Amino acid sequence: MKKTVHSAVSVILLAGLVTGLLTACSLAAEDGVLENGGDRLVGMFLTTEYVDAVDWDYVDIAALMEDGTVSGGEEKIYGTYDEAQGEYVFEGLKGYSLGVMKLKDKDGEVYLATVASDCFSDVKLNMGDEENTCSGILYFDQTQIGSEELHMYGNAVYETQDETVYLVPGSGVRITDAGGDCSVTLSDTVTEVDNGKKTQMKNTFQATYRGACPVQAVKFSWQGKDGKVLKEEYFAADEIPSSIKWGKETAYILVTLQKTDKTAEYDLIRGEDETYMLYTEKEPENALILESIAVEVEQ
């Protein structure tokens, strides 16, 4: 099987900080097409296990024995973009999506939107004349950070001219607590042609891994203006409500967060707060979920 080579694809491991606002990003899409009908890097699909896309029945054994090169048996893993879930889907694979896709609005206008699994926080899409960048943060239970079992593989996701998406397996990194955040970056430079004019565009995608201690349970204590406790409610992590009420007599709400490391953390919800956010763990060894609780003011 012929191997498709993409220009300037790189995986970079680095320590750094990615900051930004949690936003739903969308921009008008360009009309340009790729020179020679090539495929475009549109994102990454992150997995905790290596994705094996080699059909060993077709591997050149002589080349493998000579220099360790695997050739002749590489296969693309085709997938789809699930618009309802807002992420890439590859049958039989479990992972986290980060990227961009060209979509159409109700009027048929094409726009560029971010693709991000629910676990991603601080998702940003920055468009430039020479480079487009998309980034996001995945939080993991900090008690697992540094364990030999916790790895992350950055698999590149490409889109063909007929809007088919496929995955190319990538290398992995052990998530560690040494040296701060750990990131994986994929980049690809392509030549675009628009009205006969050629320009080079670099597309870069970066996922940062960060440790946090998830909430095991939470207690809300409504405090009255006279200093008395109006009421208290206790929720396990899988029972956290989507909203809580702010009563007329409420001065503030005291939040007690019981963490999985057996520690407690205290916080306040004030009258001007519209939402309260916290991290929970849905499944062991998975990225943490950022829960958003709406604060509804009673009239």
C-alpha positions as CSV (number, residue, x, y, z in Angstrom):
1,M,0.0,0.0,0.0
2,K,1.4,3.4,-0.9
3,K,2.2,5.7,2.0
4,T,0.9,9.2,1.8
5,V,3.5,11.8,3.0
6,H,2.3,15.1,4.4
7,S,4.6,18.1,4.5
8,A,6.1,19.5,7.7
9,V,4.2,17.3,10.1
10,S,5.8,17.5,13.5
11,V,5.1,16.3,17.1
12,I,6.6,18.6,19.8
13,L,6.7,17.8,23.5
14,L,7.1,20.9,25.6
15,A,6.4,22.4,29.0
16,G,4.2,25.5,29.0
17,L,1.0,27.2,29.9
18,V,-2.0,27.7,27.6
19,T,-4.5,30.2,28.8
20,G,-7.7,31.6,27.3
21,L,-11.5,31.8,27.6
22,L,-13.8,28.9,27.3
23,T,-15.6,29.8,24.0
24,A,-17.4,28.3,21.1
25,C,-15.3,29.5,18.1
26,S,-16.4,30.0,14.6
27,L,-15.1,32.0,11.7
28,A,-16.0,32.4,8.0
29,A,-14.2,29.7,5.9
30,E,-11.7,30.5,3.1
31,D,-12.5,29.7,-0.5
32,G,-9.0,28.5,-1.4
33,V,-8.2,24.9,-2.3
34,L,-5.1,22.9,-1.7
35,E,-2.5,22.6,-4.5
36,N,-2.5,19.2,-6.2
37,G,-5.6,18.2,-4.3
38,G,-3.7,17.3,-1.1
39,D,-5.2,16.4,2.3
40,R,-5.3,19.0,5.1
41,L,-4.4,18.5,8.8
42,V,-7.7,19.4,10.6
43,G,-6.9,18.3,14.2
44,M,-5.9,15.5,16.5
45,F,-7.5,12.5,18.2
46,L,-5.9,11.8,21.6
47,T,-5.9,8.3,22.9
48,T,-4.5,6.7,26.1
49,E,-3.4,3.6,24.1
50,Y,-1.3,3.3,21.0
51,V,-3.4,3.0,17.8
52,D,-2.1,0.2,15.7
53,A,-2.9,0.9,12.0
54,V,-0.5,-1.6,10.4
55,D,-1.6,-4.7,8.5
56,W,1.3,-6.9,9.2
57,D,0.5,-9.2,6.4
58,Y,1.7,-6.5,3.9
59,V,4.8,-5.2,5.8
60,D,8.1,-5.2,4.0
61,I,9.9,-7.6,6.4
62,A,13.3,-7.1,4.8
63,A,13.1,-3.3,5.4
64,L,11.9,-3.9,8.9
65,M,14.8,-6.3,9.7
66,E,17.4,-3.9,8.1
67,D,16.6,-0.6,9.7
68,G,13.4,-1.0,11.7
69,T,11.3,0.9,9.1
70,V,7.7,-0.2,8.8
71,S,6.6,0.1,5.2
72,G,4.0,-1.5,3.0
73,G,1.4,-2.2,5.6
74,E,0.3,1.2,6.8
75,E,-3.5,1.8,6.8
76,K,-5.5,4.9,7.3
77,I,-8.3,4.7,9.9
78,Y,-11.3,6.4,8.5
79,G,-13.9,8.2,10.7
80,T,-16.6,10.8,10.7
81,Y,-17.4,14.1,12.2
82,D,-20.4,13.7,14.6
83,E,-22.0,17.2,14.5
84,A,-24.4,16.3,17.4
85,Q,-21.4,15.4,19.7
86,G,-19.1,18.0,18.2
87,E,-16.2,15.6,17.8
88,Y,-14.5,13.1,15.6
89,V,-15.6,9.5,15.8
90,F,-13.5,6.5,14.8
91,E,-15.1,3.1,15.2
92,G,-13.6,1.1,18.0
93,L,-11.4,3.9,19.3
94,K,-11.9,5.9,22.5
95,G,-10.3,9.3,22.7
96,Y,-10.5,13.1,22.8
97,S,-11.0,15.3,19.7
98,L,-9.4,18.7,19.1
99,G,-9.5,20.5,15.8
100,V,-11.6,22.4,13.2
101,M,-14.2,21.5,10.6
102,K,-15.9,23.4,7.8
103,L,-19.7,23.4,8.6
104,K,-22.8,25.0,7.0
105,D,-25.3,27.1,8.9
106,K,-29.0,27.1,8.3
107,D,-28.6,29.5,5.3
108,G,-26.0,27.3,3.7
109,E,-23.1,29.5,4.5
110,V,-19.8,27.7,5.2
111,Y,-17.9,28.5,8.4
112,L,-15.0,27.1,10.3
113,A,-15.8,25.8,13.8
114,T,-13.8,24.2,16.6
115,V,-14.0,20.5,17.3
116,A,-13.5,19.7,20.9
117,S,-14.6,16.9,23.2
118,D,-16.5,17.9,26.4
119,C,-13.3,17.2,28.5
120,F,-11.4,20.0,26.8
121,S,-11.2,23.4,28.6
122,D,-9.9,26.8,27.4
123,V,-10.4,26.0,23.8
124,K,-9.1,28.7,21.5
125,L,-9.0,29.2,17.7
126,N,-6.7,31.9,16.3
127,M,-6.7,32.7,12.6
128,G,-3.7,34.4,10.9
129,D,-2.5,35.2,7.4
130,E,0.2,32.5,7.6
131,E,-0.8,30.3,10.5
132,N,-4.0,29.0,12.1
133,T,-3.7,27.6,15.7
134,C,-6.2,25.7,17.8
135,S,-5.4,24.8,21.4
136,G,-7.1,23.3,24.5
137,I,-6.4,21.8,27.9
138,L,-7.2,18.4,29.3
139,Y,-7.2,17.9,33.1
140,F,-6.3,14.6,34.7
141,D,-6.5,13.4,38.3
142,Q,-3.2,14.7,39.7
143,T,-2.8,11.5,41.7
144,Q,-2.4,9.7,38.4
145,I,0.0,12.2,36.9
146,G,3.4,10.6,36.7
147,S,2.2,7.0,36.8
148,E,3.7,4.6,34.3
149,E,0.3,3.7,33.1
150,L,-0.8,7.2,32.1
151,H,0.2,7.9,28.5
152,M,-1.3,10.1,25.8
153,Y,-0.9,9.6,22.0
154,G,-1.4,12.5,19.6
155,N,-2.9,11.0,16.4
156,A,-3.2,13.4,13.5
157,V,-6.6,13.8,11.8
158,Y,-6.7,14.7,8.1
159,E,-9.5,15.7,5.8
160,T,-9.5,14.9,2.1
161,Q,-10.9,17.1,-0.7
162,D,-14.2,15.2,-0.5
163,E,-14.5,16.0,3.2
164,T,-13.6,12.5,4.4
165,V,-11.6,12.4,7.6
166,Y,-9.0,9.8,8.6
167,L,-6.5,9.2,11.4
168,V,-2.7,8.7,11.2
169,P,-1.3,7.1,14.4
170,G,1.1,9.3,16.4
171,S,3.7,8.9,19.0
172,G,3.0,9.0,22.7
173,V,4.2,10.8,25.8
174,R,4.0,9.7,29.5
175,I,2.1,12.4,31.4
176,T,4.3,13.5,34.2
177,D,4.2,16.0,37.0
178,A,7.8,17.0,36.5
179,G,8.4,20.4,35.0
180,G,4.8,21.6,34.9
181,D,2.4,21.1,32.0
182,C,3.0,18.6,29.3
183,S,1.8,19.3,25.7
184,V,1.6,17.6,22.3
185,T,1.7,19.8,19.2
186,L,0.9,18.7,15.6
187,S,1.5,21.0,12.7
188,D,1.3,20.8,8.9
189,T,2.2,23.4,6.2
190,V,0.2,23.3,3.0
191,T,0.0,25.4,-0.2
192,E,-3.4,27.0,-0.9
193,V,-4.5,28.3,-4.3
194,D,-7.1,31.1,-4.4
195,N,-7.9,32.8,-7.7
196,G,-4.6,31.7,-9.1
197,K,-2.6,33.0,-6.1
198,K,-0.5,30.6,-4.1
199,T,0.0,31.1,-0.4
200,Q,1.5,28.8,2.3
201,M,-0.6,28.1,5.4
202,K,0.6,26.4,8.6
203,N,-2.1,24.7,10.7
204,T,-1.1,24.0,14.3
205,F,-3.0,22.0,17.0
206,Q,-1.9,21.8,20.6
207,A,-3.3,19.8,23.5
208,T,-1.9,20.5,27.0
209,Y,-2.3,18.1,29.9
210,R,-2.6,19.4,33.4
211,G,-3.2,17.9,36.8
212,A,-6.1,18.7,39.1
213,C,-7.8,17.0,42.0
214,P,-11.4,16.1,41.1
215,V,-14.4,16.6,43.4
216,Q,-15.8,13.5,45.1
217,A,-18.7,15.3,46.7
218,V,-19.9,18.8,47.2
219,K,-22.0,20.6,50.0
220,F,-23.8,23.8,49.4
221,S,-24.7,25.9,52.5
222,W,-27.1,28.8,51.9
223,Q,-26.2,31.6,54.4
224,G,-28.8,34.2,55.3
225,K,-28.3,37.9,55.7
226,D,-28.7,37.5,59.5
227,G,-25.8,35.0,59.6
228,K,-28.0,31.9,60.0
229,V,-27.8,28.8,57.8
230,L,-31.0,28.8,55.6
231,K,-30.4,25.2,54.2
232,E,-27.8,22.7,53.2
233,E,-27.6,20.2,50.3
234,Y,-25.1,17.5,49.7
235,F,-24.3,15.9,46.3
236,A,-22.1,13.0,45.3
237,A,-20.0,13.7,42.1
238,D,-22.4,11.8,39.9
239,E,-25.4,13.7,41.3
240,I,-24.2,17.3,40.9
241,P,-27.2,19.4,39.7
242,S,-27.1,21.6,36.6
243,S,-28.4,24.5,38.5
244,I,-29.1,25.8,42.1
245,K,-31.4,28.5,43.4
246,W,-30.4,31.8,44.9
247,G,-33.2,32.8,47.3
248,K,-34.3,36.3,48.2
249,E,-32.9,35.9,51.8
250,T,-29.5,34.5,50.6
251,A,-26.4,36.5,51.4
252,Y,-24.0,33.9,49.9
253,I,-23.6,30.2,49.4
254,L,-20.7,28.4,51.1
255,V,-19.3,25.6,49.0
256,T,-17.4,22.7,50.6
257,L,-15.6,20.5,48.0
258,Q,-14.5,17.1,49.2
259,K,-11.7,16.0,46.9
260,T,-10.6,12.4,45.9
261,D,-7.3,12.9,47.8
262,K,-9.3,13.2,51.1
263,T,-8.8,16.9,51.4
264,A,-11.4,19.6,51.6
265,E,-11.6,23.0,49.8
266,Y,-13.9,25.9,50.6
267,D,-15.3,28.5,48.2
268,L,-18.1,31.1,48.0
269,I,-20.9,31.7,45.5
270,R,-21.8,35.4,45.6
271,G,-24.9,37.2,44.3
272,E,-23.2,38.4,41.1
273,D,-22.1,34.8,40.1
274,E,-24.1,33.3,37.2
275,T,-22.3,30.0,37.2
276,Y,-20.1,27.8,39.4
277,M,-17.6,25.4,37.9
278,L,-15.8,22.3,39.3
279,Y,-14.0,19.3,38.0
280,T,-15.3,15.7,38.4
281,E,-14.1,12.3,37.3
282,K,-16.6,10.3,35.3
283,E,-14.3,7.2,34.8
284,P,-10.9,6.3,36.2
285,E,-7.9,7.2,34.0
286,N,-10.1,9.5,31.9
287,A,-9.8,13.2,31.5
288,L,-11.8,15.2,34.1
289,I,-15.1,16.8,33.2
290,L,-15.6,20.5,33.9
291,E,-19.1,20.8,35.4
292,S,-21.0,24.0,35.1
293,I,-23.7,24.8,37.6
294,A,-26.0,27.7,36.8
295,V,-27.0,30.0,39.7
296,E,-30.7,30.9,39.2
297,V,-32.0,33.9,41.1
298,E,-35.5,33.4,42.5
299,Q,-37.8,36.3,41.7
